[in-house]
Amino acid sequence: MSRAEAPVALFDSGVGGLSVWREVARQLPDETILYLADQAHLPYGPRPLAEVRRYARGIARFLLDEGAKLIVVACNTASAAALHHLRMVFPDVPFVGMEPAVKPAVERTRSGQVGVIATPATFQGELFRRLVERFAANVELHTQVCPGLVEAVERGEFDSPRVEGLLHRYLDPMVDAGIDQLVLGCTHYPFLERAIRRVVGEGVALIDPAPAVARQVGRVLAARGWLARRRDGAPKHRFYSTGDASLLAEQAARLVGYRGEVRALRWVEERYLACRNHETVPPVNAMRDRSHFSHERSARWSTRSRER
């Protein structure tokens, strides 16, 4: 298989990265895309950065063994914790990460008041600190962690009174402060756009970095001559979950219209990923019985690079 024919891969702790997947699929429709949801460790946000780095390293190894030509860290927390580390450990692999869209928010604000909602790990990371130092010197930045929102998206709870109550708690102080830009600093949050819009009103712009990330993927592939060539038929995307594969199948169908198979994975010693034999969930519209989950294969995926 040539590099151009190899898949692009994305990973997140759950379904949040699907907000990036849909943009990559829209902008680069000829690319085959792998998507891995590490739902066994959901959510990443409250976890120590070193722990998230370990998971990201194991996921990257697996995706490279699956033939990925480029890996998108479709998770703000994992990008903050592990993007630099992954580039050191896998120096020949192009990685594209997420960063809160502070720069465009600062460029567009008229009030000088910018809000950013994200996880604790994102705010603790060096990446966010550098963004603030470079771009936010002349504005007032309002930051807020949002416990419960990631879990709500994972439950498929996008527009409930409970979610709206959380959003009012987190966003009302920002609105009162006069923000006119709100940076969605977690890939789960775009799925709450309707509820967020109701809380902040039409005068606040919501900034989702996914379109810019997809454009960067296209630029990196084009620069290396790795863009997929148009083929007969649609690309055959592949999805994986370290949690409940049948749940991810339903979530992906609902959120982005993906109706292909989802393969189940398991962690070995919290460091390596292995496939589970016979644990492939058929497309959602073909699912009849979930009782086919059974045996596991304990073989570790070989590592293609050194650990650091």
N, C-alpha and C positions, 0 to 999 in steps of 0.2 A: 504494500500500500504506500503511495506517495504521501508526502506531507500534506499536500493540498486535499487529499481524500480522507485524511485522518480527522477524528472528531475534535471539536472544541468541548471543554469540560467546565462545569460550574459546580460549586458546592456551597452549602449553607448548613446551619444547624437544623433547619426545618424547611418550611415552604416559603419563607420570605424571599429567598433567592429566585423564586419563580417570577418576581417582578422584574428581575434582570433577564431571566431566561426568555420571557416573552418579547423583550426589546431586542435581544440578540437574534432570536428567531425571526422577528419582523424585519430587522435591518439586513440580516445575512441569511436569506431564506434557503440558500443552497448548502448551508453548513449542517452537518450532523452534530447534534449536541447531546452530551452526557450530563445528567443532573444527579447529584448525590445529596440527599438530606440526612444529616447525622442526627436523626431524631432520638437516638438512644441517649444523647447528651444535651438535648434541648432543655432550657435555652443556654446559649453560650454567655450571654450578657453578664450574669453574676459570677461566672467562674474566674479563677485566677488566670492571668495571661499565660503563664507557663503551661498550664493544663490545656488551654485552647491551642497553643503552639504544638503540643504533642499530638492532639487530634488532627490538626491541619496537616502535619507532616505525614501521618499515616494515610490520610485521605489522598494527599497528593501522590504518594507512592501507588496507591490502588489505581487512581485515574491514569497515571502514566503507564501502568501495566495494561490498562484497557486501551492504550494507544493514543491518549490525548496529545494534541500538538500545542495546545495553549490551555492554561487553567485560569478561570476567573474565580477569585475569592469573593463570591457573591454574598458577603456578610460583612457588615461594618465592624463587628466585634472581632472576627477572625482576621480581617485586614489590619486592624489596629494592633492585634496581638502577634500576628505571624507573617505578614506579607514580606517584610524585610528578611526574616528568618528563612522563609521558603526560597527566596531568591538566592540566598547564600548556600543553602543545602542542595538546591537543584539549579546550578548556575547556567545550564544550557536550555532551561525551560522558560518561555515567556509567561509571566504571571501578570494579570490585570486585577487590581484590587478596588475596593470601595473606599471613598473618603467623603465625609460630610461636605456638601456643596457650599462651603463658606464663601469661597471666592465669588461665584456668580451672585450669591445673595447680597454680598457687600457691594458689588458693582451695580445692582439693581435697586437697592433701598433708597427711598427718598426721605424716610423719617429718621434714618440712622439707627433704627432699632431692629435687630435681627434675632429671631428665635431659632434654636436648634434643639431637636428632641432626639435622644439616642440612648444607648445602654451605658451602664457605668464603665464597662471596659473600653468603649469607644472614647469616652471623655478622658480616661486615664492614660490612653496611649500617646506615644510620642508623635504620631501622625497628626492627631488633633491639635496638640500643642503647637506644632510647627505651622499648621494652617492658621491658627489664631495669630501667631506672631507675624506671619507674612502678610495677612490680608485684613485683619480685623482691628487694626490700631485706631482707626478713625470712626468706629461705630461702637454701639453698646450691644454686646452679645448676651442674650438670655438663654441659658442652657437648662435643660430639664431631663432627668431620667424618668422613664415611664413604666414602672413595674406593672405587669398584668396585660400590657397590650400585645406583646409577642404571643403569650399564651392564648389570648382571645382569638387572634388570627389563626393559630393552630387548631383551635376548636371550631373554626368556621363562624365565629361570632363577630360580625363586622359592623353591625348597626343597632345593637341592642341598647336598652336603657343603661345597663351596667357599663358598657363601653363608653357611652356618651357621658356618663358620670365621671369616669376616669379622665376622659379628655377634658372635661370642664375643670377638673382639679389641676391638671397639668398645664393647660393652655390659657385659662382665664387670666392668670397674672401677666402672661406675655401680652395678651390682647389689651389689657388695661395699661400696660407700659407703652403701647403704641407700635408694636411690631407691624411691619408691612411685608416681611419675608419670613417664611417658616421652612427651615431645612429639615427634611425627613431623613434623619441620620441612622435609620435602620431599614433594611430591605423589606421587613414585614409591614412597615407603616403605609406604603402606598395602597395596600389593600383596605386601609381604613379611610381613604381619601374622602369619601362621601360624608362620613361622620365627622371627620376633622373639619371639612368645609362648613358644615352646619355650625360648628362651635366657633370657628375663627371669623366667619363671614367672608364676603366676596372681596373685601379690601386687602386681604392677606394672600400673597402668592405662595403656593406650595411648591417646593423645589425637590424634585425626585431625580437623583443622579443616574438612574438606570439608562436613559437614552444616551447620555455622555459616555457611560461605560461601554455600551454597545458600539458606539462610534470608535472608541479607543481600540476595542477588539478588532474592528475592521481595519484600522490603520496599522496595527501591529502585524496582522496577517498579510496585508497588502505589501508592507515593507519587506517582508521575508519571502514573498512570492508563494504564500500558503493559502490564499483564498480558494475555496472549493469552486470547482467548475460546475456549471449547470449539468444536471444528469436527468435521465428519464425517471419520472416519479418523484415523490416527496422524499426528503431525507428520513432515515429511520433513527429517530432519537431513542435514547435509552435512559431510563430512570432507575435509581437505586435508593433504598432506605435502610438505615441501621436499626430502625424501629419497626413499626407495623406497616408492611408494604401495601397491604390492602387499603389502609387509611390514606397513604400517600397517593395511591391511585385515584381515590375519590377526591382528594384535595386538588390534585393536579387537573382533573377533569373539570372541577368547578371553577378553579381560579384562572386557568389558562387554556382550557379546552383540550388538554393532552389526554388521549384515550388509548395510549399504547401500553405495553407491559411495564411492570415495575418489579425489579429484582431485589430480593432481601439479602442483606449483608449482616455480619456480626463482627464485633470486635474481639480480637484475641489478645489477652493481656493488656488491653487498653492501648495497644501500640500498632497492631496490624489489622487489616480488614480481610475477611474471608467470605466467600459466597456460601449460601445455604442451599444444599442440594434440594431440588424440587420446590424451591420457594420463589417461584416467579408468578406474580399475580397477572392474570390475563387482562386485556383491555376492559375498562369499566363496563362498556355496553355488552361485554361477553361474560361478565362475572355471574356465576350462579351459586358457587359453593366456596366458602373460605376455609374449609376443613382440610385442604390439600397441603397445608404447612406441615413439614415433618423433619426430615433428617438434616444434619449439618455436616459440612466438610471442614475439618480442622486444619487443613494445610494453610500455611501462611503464604501471603503474597510476597514474592522475592522483592528485596529492595534494590533500586537502581542507582542509589547514590548513598554517600556516607551520611551519618548523623552528625549533627553538631549540637 
